């Protein structure tokens, strides 16, 4: 009895660097679930080829002259039938924008074959499911970690602290606690987090609401939040009315 053929994703490679395209072709040739149907060296050409070839997947460089990867993804997002997008880039500071555009994954250069294969598997898994539900709020974040980006659900983030142009995400507690830096201002991230789940208590601090167990008046108009691990954090005066409203006070 013949084995079932492997279902492949018709794939378009988009990169303005010929050597990068060549390397991607070599890697893709070793992934049985990929069929490369074309390559493009700029964003405008990529959009023309998407219309002509109807690929299932586009491996898209982020930074290209004139029409860059973000612009290509924005154009594709307007289409009812559109390919899955995996961003392939040397830069890790566009992860939030990429997620906003419903990208399947975000792979850092130099591309490792096993990392790209995971991204392709993710694209194959999403096939037929359609895009993720439209929401004004982030439910996942891509975080630079070592030589790649990892996904963290916002529901796992306990606390966010501002560190100049970065934010530090605190994930987990006790022995499993870990932190990650993300190139994003705290004000910018606050706008993308669900206010039903997160609250800013200070110019430098955002908390997941379910970590807050109570409020404490320290005197002279100073208030603090009490957390589920026993820690207390001071509430900034600007944010005090909103915190009190959350607590029904």
N, C-alpha and C positions, 0 to 999 in steps of 0.2 A: 504493500500500500504506500502510495506517495505521501511524503510529509507535506503538511500545510506550508505554503510559501510564506516567508517572512514579509509582513506588511511594512512597506517602506514609506518614508516621508519625502515627498518631492521637495528638494532644498535649494534655496538660492543663497549664495555667498556674496556678501557686499562688503568691500574694503577698498580704500583708495591706494593701498600699498600692494604692488604685485607679489612681493615675497610673502606677505601675509596671506593673500589669496591662495598662493601655491601651497603654503603650509597647511591651510585649512582643507584644501582638496586632498592632501596626503592623509590627514587625520580622518577626514570623512570617508575615505576609501576603505578604511578599516572598521567602520561602524556599519553593520549589516542593515540597520534600520533606516539608513540614509541613502537617497539617490540624488546626487547633485545634478540639477537640471540647467544650471546657469550660474554665471558670476557677473557682478557689476562693480564698477570702479568709482561710482558716485551715486548720490541719492536720487537724482533725477532719472538716471538710467535704471536704478533699482525699481522705482515706481513703474516705469514702462514695462520692465520685465515681469513684475508681479501681475500686471494686467494681461500680458501675453502668455505667461507660463502657468499661472495659477498655482504657485508652490504651496505646500502645506506648512513649510517652515522657512524662515529667513534668518540667517546668521549675520547679524547687522553690526558693523563697526559704528561706534558712537561718534567719533570725531572725524569728519570729512569736510573738505572745502565746499562752500556754497550750501548745498542741501545736506545737512548732517543727519546722523542717525535718529536723533530726537525728532527732527522734522519729518523724516520718513515714517516713523512710528505714529506720529500724530495724524498724518495723512491716511495711513492704513486703518487707524482707529475709527475713522468715519465710514469705513466700508462694512457692509453687512457680512459678507464672506471675505475673511482676511486670514493670512497665514499667521501661525504662531511666531512670535518674535523672541529670539535669544540675542541679547546684546553681547558683543564681544569687543572688549575695549581695554586699553592700558590704564584707564582712569577709574578710580573707585568712588569718585565724588558725585556720581549721577544716579546713585542707587534709588533714592527716593523718587526722582523724576521717572526713572524706568518703571518702577512699580506703579506709579500713577497711570502709565501708558499700558498697563496690563501685560507687560513683558513676562514671558514664561521663566526666564532666568537671565543672569547677568554674569558673564564669564570673563575673568581677567586674563589679559595677555602677560607673558607668553602662555598660550593655551596648552593645557595638559590633556592628552587624549582621554583619560579617565574622567576628567572634569567635564569635558564636552559631551561625553557619552551619557553622563548623568543628566545633563541639560536636555539632551535629545530624548531620553527616556521620560523626562518630565513633560516635554512637548507631546510625545506620543500618548502619555497617560491622559493629557487634557483633551486630546482629539475627540471631537464629538460631544464634548461637554459644554462647548461654547465658552465665552469669556466669563470671568468671575463676576459676581453680582455687582451692579453699580452701587457704590457707596461713597459718601463724602469723606469717610474716615479710613485711615490706614488700619489694616488688621495684621500686617506683616511688615517687617523691616529687613533690608539687606544690609549686613554689617561687614565691613572689611575685617578679615581675621587671617593673619599670616599671609598666605599667597592666594587667598580666594575670598569670596563673600559667602556668608552664611545667612540663612533666613531665621529670624526670630519673630514669633507671634507677639503682637503687642500685649496680649493677655498674659505673657510671661514676664513682662517688664514691670518691676515693682516701683522703681523710682528713676527719675531723670534729673541729672545735675548739669548745669551750664558750666562749660570750660572754654571761655572766649568764643571762638567761632565753631566750637564743637559742643556736643553733648555727650555725657557719659551715661550709658544705660546700665542699670543694676538689674540683674536677672537672677532669680533664685535666692535662696537664703542658706544660712549655716554653712555646712561643708560644701554644698553645691553652688554657693554664690559665685558669680562671675560678673565682670564688667566689660563693656565694649565702648570704644569711642566711635562716634559718627560725625562726619563733617556736615553739620546742620545747626543753625541757631535754635535756641530753646523757643524763641517766639515763633519761628517758622514751623517747628515740629508741633507746638501747641495747637496751631491752627488745623493740623491734620489728624489730631487725636480725638477720639469720641469723647465729648464733654460729659457724657453719661458714665464714663468709666475712669476718666482722668481729671485731675484738678491741679491747677497751679497754685501753690501756696506761698511762693516767694519768687522774686525775680530770677533766682537761680535753681528753683526746684519745682518739679512736677511729680505728683504722686498718683498711683493707682488708687482709686477711691476705696476699694474694699480692704485696703491695708489700714485705713484710718479707723481706730476704735473709739476715739473721743477727742474732745477739745479741753484745753486747760488754760485757765486765766492765771497768768503769772503776776498780775498787778501792774499798775500804771499803764493800763491799756495794752499790755503785751500779752499775746495769746500764743499757744503752741498746739500742735496736733500730737496725739498719742497714737503710736503705731502698734500693730499686732505683735511685734517682737519686743515691746517695751521701750523702744526709742522714742524720744520726743524731738520735734523739729519746730523751730519758731516760724510763725506765720508773718509774712510781710504785711505792713499796714495797708498797702494798696489792695491786697488780695483777701483781707480779713472779711469784708462784707460777703464775698462770694462763698468763702469757706463756711461762715456762719449760716448762710442761706441753705447750703448743702445739709447742714446739721439741723435745720429747722429752727434756728435761733434768730 
